[in-house]
Amino acid sequence: MQRYLYVTDPAGTEIPGGRQSADQCETAEQVDALREWLRAIIGEGCSIENNVPDWLKFFADRQSRG
């Protein structure tokens, strides 16, 4: 399953084109950089959400791949 960060409008609806994959991220710092990049371009009242239910497992899976 693809993991990603996405932008929602003030009503909580996902904004088309506001989805960015987190699958290429190997560290929390890379996810934070992606989040900050999105934060710099979103409109007022918008939020950044994600579909990652467990960040610890997300990163553990990446470490086990290496």
Beta strands, then each sheet from edge to edge (+ up, - down):
strand 1: 4-8
strand 2: 14-21
strand 3: 47-50
sheet 1: 2+ 1- 3+
end
